[in-house]
Amino acid sequence: RFYKHLDKCQARVYRELQDGIDQLIGDCEEPKLINNFDEISTIIIARAVAVVFVGEEFCKDEEIIKMFATFANTLTQVVKLSLIAFFIHPRLQTEYIKLVFKYGTNSPKKHKDLLIRKLKPIFENRYQDMQRFGDEWKRPDDLIQLLLEQSINLFGKIHYDCITCYMLTLIWASIHTTSMNLLGTLNDYAGRPEYWNDLRKEQEAVAGGLDFDLTMQQIDRMEKLDSFIKESNRLMGHA
């Protein structure tokens, strides 16, 4: 159901991406060396994900952005290390994950607690508005609204643990995968200058220039860009 609302979030996502690029990368009229691009790209993507997941209320919240950006890396490292434990003994993997979740200095539980603390007032206010105004209430187009409605339908209440666990799963999947694919595609693009002119001309033809604000319909018409990204992801193996 949530994917039906993504078009409505498009302008906000573009704005957050552009703001993140302007602030963290800046003007690139001249060649520029960017250190720790992996970390920078993760933060930029986290900002765009935040505006879709938690809406306008918290998309600028530094704690939320930092949590979104670090959680994917945290959980990925836990999973990788747990595989080493699995090769020693399957039971050791289970115990390792339990210990990290319970006692780790940057454990997923701490991320979940932060998310609950930040979002609880929003959930409570929205639930009250839903009851007070009914169909006249202007429904926000973000993930937390959908999860709020589903929680009430399934449990008859706001089930914070279920909501935040589901959100953290999506955060891990979306930010980690997008960051990896972005880095791989940019590396491919930088290493294949023979494609630069064709991709640039296609964008100019579709968008009427090189403006950042593109619609989904315009992006769908960029067949060369679509093929380049798909082939890059296929060869990388992350997609």
C-alpha positions as CSV (number, residue, x, y, z in Angstrom):
1,R,0.0,0.0,0.0
2,F,2.8,2.4,0.8
3,Y,4.2,2.4,-2.7
4,K,1.1,4.0,-3.9
5,H,2.0,7.1,-2.0
6,L,5.7,7.4,-3.2
7,D,4.8,9.7,-6.1
8,K,3.5,12.2,-3.5
9,C,6.8,12.1,-1.7
10,Q,8.8,12.6,-4.8
11,A,9.3,16.4,-4.5
12,R,10.3,16.1,-0.9
13,V,12.8,13.3,-1.7
14,Y,14.4,15.4,-4.4
15,R,14.6,18.4,-2.1
16,E,16.4,16.4,0.6
17,L,18.8,14.8,-1.9
18,Q,19.6,18.2,-3.3
19,D,20.1,19.8,0.2
20,G,22.3,16.9,1.3
21,I,24.4,17.1,-1.9
22,D,24.8,20.9,-1.5
23,Q,25.7,20.7,2.2
24,L,28.0,17.7,2.2
25,I,29.6,17.9,-1.2
26,G,29.0,21.5,-2.3
27,D,29.9,23.2,-5.6
28,C,31.8,20.9,-8.0
29,E,32.4,23.4,-10.9
30,E,36.1,22.5,-10.4
31,P,37.4,19.0,-9.7
32,K,37.1,18.2,-6.0
33,L,38.5,15.3,-3.9
34,I,35.8,13.9,-1.6
35,N,37.1,11.8,1.3
36,N,34.9,9.1,2.9
37,F,32.3,9.2,0.1
38,D,30.8,6.0,1.4
39,E,29.9,7.8,4.7
40,I,28.7,11.0,2.9
41,S,26.5,9.1,0.5
42,T,25.0,7.1,3.3
43,I,24.0,10.3,5.1
44,I,22.6,11.9,1.9
45,I,20.5,8.8,1.3
46,A,19.4,8.6,5.0
47,R,18.0,12.1,4.7
48,A,16.0,11.2,1.6
49,V,14.7,8.0,3.3
50,A,13.9,9.9,6.5
51,V,11.5,12.3,4.7
52,V,9.6,9.3,3.3
53,F,9.7,7.2,6.5
54,V,9.1,9.8,9.3
55,G,7.7,12.7,7.4
56,E,8.3,16.4,7.7
57,E,8.3,16.4,11.5
58,F,11.7,14.6,11.8
59,C,13.4,14.5,8.5
60,K,15.7,17.3,9.7
61,D,16.3,15.8,13.2
62,E,20.1,15.2,13.5
63,E,19.6,12.3,15.9
64,I,17.2,10.6,13.5
65,I,19.4,11.1,10.5
66,K,22.5,9.9,12.3
67,M,20.6,6.8,13.5
68,F,19.3,6.1,10.0
69,A,22.8,6.4,8.6
70,T,24.6,4.3,11.2
71,F,22.0,1.6,11.8
72,A,22.5,0.0,8.4
73,N,26.3,-0.2,8.9
74,T,25.9,-1.5,12.4
75,L,23.5,-4.3,11.5
76,T,25.6,-5.2,8.4
77,Q,28.7,-5.7,10.6
78,V,26.8,-7.8,13.1
79,V,25.5,-10.1,10.3
80,K,29.0,-10.4,8.8
81,L,30.6,-11.3,12.1
82,S,27.9,-13.7,13.0
83,L,28.6,-15.7,9.9
84,I,32.1,-16.3,11.2
85,A,30.6,-17.6,14.4
86,F,28.2,-19.8,12.4
87,F,31.1,-21.6,10.7
88,I,32.5,-22.4,14.2
89,H,29.1,-23.6,15.4
90,P,25.5,-22.6,14.6
91,R,24.6,-22.1,18.2
92,L,27.5,-19.7,18.6
93,Q,26.0,-17.5,15.9
94,T,22.7,-17.3,17.8
95,E,24.4,-16.5,21.1
96,Y,26.6,-13.9,19.5
97,I,23.6,-12.0,18.0
98,K,21.8,-12.1,21.4
99,L,24.8,-10.6,23.2
100,V,25.3,-7.9,20.6
101,F,21.6,-6.9,20.7
102,K,21.6,-6.9,24.4
103,Y,24.9,-5.4,25.5
104,G,26.5,-3.9,22.4
105,T,27.6,-0.3,22.7
106,N,25.8,0.5,19.4
107,S,23.3,-2.3,19.5
108,P,20.1,-2.4,17.4
109,K,18.1,-2.1,20.7
110,K,19.5,1.3,21.3
111,H,18.5,2.4,17.8
112,K,15.0,1.1,18.5
113,D,14.7,2.8,21.8
114,L,15.8,6.1,20.2
115,L,13.2,5.7,17.4
116,I,10.4,5.0,20.0
117,R,11.4,8.0,22.1
118,K,11.4,10.3,19.0
119,L,8.3,9.0,17.3
120,K,6.0,8.3,20.3
121,P,4.7,11.9,20.6
122,I,4.0,12.0,16.8
123,F,2.1,8.7,17.0
124,E,0.0,9.9,19.9
125,N,-0.8,13.2,18.4
126,R,-1.8,11.6,15.0
127,Y,-3.9,9.0,16.7
128,Q,-5.8,11.7,18.6
129,D,-6.3,13.7,15.4
130,M,-7.6,10.6,13.6
131,Q,-10.2,10.0,16.4
132,R,-11.1,13.7,16.7
133,F,-11.5,14.6,13.0
134,G,-12.2,11.3,11.3
135,D,-12.4,11.5,7.5
136,E,-11.9,15.3,7.6
137,W,-8.4,14.9,8.9
138,K,-5.6,15.5,6.3
139,R,-3.7,12.3,6.2
140,P,0.1,12.6,6.1
141,D,1.8,10.7,3.2
142,D,4.6,8.9,5.0
143,L,5.5,5.4,6.3
144,I,4.8,6.1,10.0
145,Q,1.2,7.0,9.2
146,L,0.7,3.7,7.3
147,L,2.2,1.7,10.2
148,L,0.1,3.6,12.7
149,E,-3.1,2.7,10.8
150,Q,-2.0,-1.0,10.4
151,S,-1.1,-1.3,14.1
152,I,-4.5,0.0,15.2
153,N,-6.3,-2.3,12.7
154,L,-4.3,-5.4,13.8
155,F,-3.8,-4.8,17.6
156,G,-6.4,-2.1,18.4
157,K,-3.6,0.1,19.8
158,I,-0.2,1.6,18.9
159,H,2.2,-1.3,19.1
160,Y,5.5,0.5,19.3
161,D,7.8,-2.5,19.3
162,C,6.3,-3.9,16.1
163,I,6.3,-0.6,14.3
164,T,9.9,0.3,15.1
165,C,11.2,-3.2,14.4
166,Y,9.5,-3.1,11.0
167,M,10.9,0.4,10.3
168,L,14.5,-0.7,11.3
169,T,14.3,-3.6,8.9
170,L,13.3,-1.3,6.1
171,I,15.9,1.2,7.0
172,W,18.6,-1.5,6.9
173,A,17.4,-2.8,3.6
174,S,16.8,0.5,1.9
175,I,19.8,2.5,3.0
176,H,22.5,-0.2,2.8
177,T,21.3,-1.5,-0.5
178,T,20.9,1.9,-2.1
179,S,24.3,3.1,-0.8
180,M,26.1,0.0,-2.1
181,N,24.4,0.3,-5.5
182,L,25.0,4.0,-5.7
183,L,28.7,3.6,-5.1
184,G,29.1,0.8,-7.6
185,T,27.2,2.7,-10.3
186,L,29.2,5.9,-9.7
187,N,32.4,4.0,-9.9
188,D,31.2,2.4,-13.2
189,Y,30.2,5.8,-14.5
190,A,33.5,7.4,-13.6
191,G,35.4,4.6,-15.2
192,R,33.4,4.6,-18.5
193,P,33.7,8.1,-20.0
194,E,32.5,6.8,-23.4
195,Y,28.9,6.8,-21.9
196,W,29.0,10.3,-20.5
197,N,27.8,12.2,-23.6
198,D,25.0,9.8,-24.4
199,L,23.6,9.9,-20.8
200,R,23.9,13.6,-20.6
201,K,22.2,14.2,-24.0
202,E,19.4,11.8,-23.0
203,Q,18.7,13.8,-19.8
204,E,18.7,17.1,-21.7
205,A,16.3,15.7,-24.3
206,V,13.9,14.3,-21.7
207,A,14.0,17.1,-19.1
208,G,14.7,20.0,-21.4
209,G,17.9,20.8,-19.6
210,L,19.9,19.6,-16.7
211,D,17.6,20.7,-13.9
212,F,17.5,18.5,-10.8
213,D,13.7,18.4,-10.5
214,L,12.6,15.4,-12.6
215,T,9.3,13.6,-12.5
216,M,8.9,9.9,-12.4
217,Q,7.5,10.0,-15.9
218,Q,10.6,11.7,-17.2
219,I,12.9,9.3,-15.4
220,D,10.9,6.4,-16.9
221,R,11.8,7.7,-20.3
222,M,15.5,7.6,-19.7
223,E,16.1,4.2,-21.2
224,K,19.9,4.6,-21.5
225,L,20.3,5.6,-17.9
226,D,18.0,2.8,-16.8
227,S,20.1,0.2,-18.8
228,F,23.4,1.6,-17.5
229,I,22.2,1.4,-13.8
230,K,20.7,-2.1,-14.3
231,E,23.8,-3.4,-16.0
232,S,26.1,-1.9,-13.3
233,N,24.0,-3.5,-10.5
234,R,23.9,-6.8,-12.3
235,L,27.7,-6.9,-12.6
236,M,28.1,-5.8,-9.0
237,G,25.8,-8.4,-7.6
238,H,24.3,-6.2,-4.9
239,A,20.9,-5.7,-6.6
